[in-house]
Amino acid sequence: MSERSPYLPPRWLRNAHMQSALGSSPWRRRRGAEALAATGAQTFEHLLDAGDGVRLHGMHSAVPGTAPRGLALLLHGWEGSSESSYMRLTAAQLLRRGFEVFRLNFRDHGETHHLNPDLFHSNRIDEVVQAALEVARRFPARPLVAAGYSLGGNFALRLALRAPAAGLPLAHVAAVCPVLDPALTLVQMERGMPLYLRYFERKWRGSLLRKRALFPQLHDFDDATLKLGMRALTEWLVLRHTDFGSLDNYFDGYSIAGQRLASLQVPADILTSADDPVIPVDGFRALQLPDATTVEIASWGGHCGFVENARLDGYAERWVAERLAATA
C-alpha cells in the first residue's frame, strides 16, 4: 500500500544533495548526542554471541525508573555505526515514547574491527538474526520492534523475513531508504554525482586498512587493491572472501527488490524519497508487498536526509518512532 507523505520541507531544503549531506553532517551528529543525553537514559555496552564464534557489539539504553513499552532494535547503514546521528536521534525519539533501545553495530563498523577476523559483507544476515535473538533474550521487553536506515533498512526487512522461522518475536519493522537492488544502487552511484561513490570508497578503504593492521596474516592485500574503484573492489571482496562466485550472485543474495518481500509476515513500514540520489525510487513502486506493509514516498528528502528546518530536526527519525510506537 502506498501512502502520501506529509513531509514538506521549506524550499531551501528541497535539494537532494543538500538533504543527503545535512543528514550525516557534524551538526546533526552533535544534535543526536545532545538529544540522546537529554532523555536521561542510561546506556551500557554489550557484546553479543552471534553464533559460530562471531561477536557483535551494541549499546542498550533505558530511562531509569520507567517501565518499558517495548524494545527497539536499531540498525545503521553501511559504514555508519551505533553512534551515527540518525541512530542517536531515533533512539532519543523512542526513549521519549517509553521504549528501551538497542543500537547494534554490524561487524567491522564503529570500533569493532578487532572482534572478528573475517571481513564484513552485506550477506551476513545470519549473524544479525542471531544477534537479534540474543538481544531479545537479554532484554525481554515486549513488543520487540526494529528499524534500519539504508543498508540497515535492507537488513531490517530481511530480519523480518526470517523472524518467524528463527523464533524471533518481532512485532513490527520500519525501514528508511532501504537498499532494494544493490546492483542498481551501484549503477546509480556510478552514473550520478561522484560525491557518494567517493564517500563510500574512502570510508570502506579506511575500514579495510584497520582490518589489515589487526589481522595482517589473514588480510595481506596490498595498497594497489585498496586503490580499486567501488565495483572492482567489491568484486575482489566477493571472489576472495565469499562463496558467491560472481558479483551478480553476491548482489542477488541480499536484494529485496520485486517479489522478495511478498512473503513478509511481520508488519512493515517503508519510507523513501522520490529524489534519493542513491536508490532509484522506481524500485519501490514495483515492490510486491503484503497488505500489512506500507510504502511512503516523499517528494523530497534525499538519501536518509528528511531534514525539516534550520534546527536540523528530522522527519525520518520521528516517523520511525511513531510507526513503531503504534505497535505498542
ABEGO torsion letter per residue (X at the ends): XBBBBABBBBAAAABAAAAAAAAABAAAAAAAAAAAAAAGBBBBBBBBBAEGGBBBBBBBBBBBGBBBAEBBBBBBBBGBBAABAAAAAAAAAAAAAGBBBBBBBBBGBEAAAAABABBBBAABAAAAAAAAAAAAAABABOBBBBBBBEAAAAAAAAAAAAAAAAGBBBABBBBBGBBABAAAAAAAAAABBAAAAAAAAAAAAAAAAAAAAABAAABABBAAAAABBAAAAAAAAAAAABAAGBAAAAAAAABABEAAAAABABBBBBBBBAABAABBAAAAAABBBBAABBBBBBABGEBGBGBABAAGBBAAAAAAAAAAAAAX
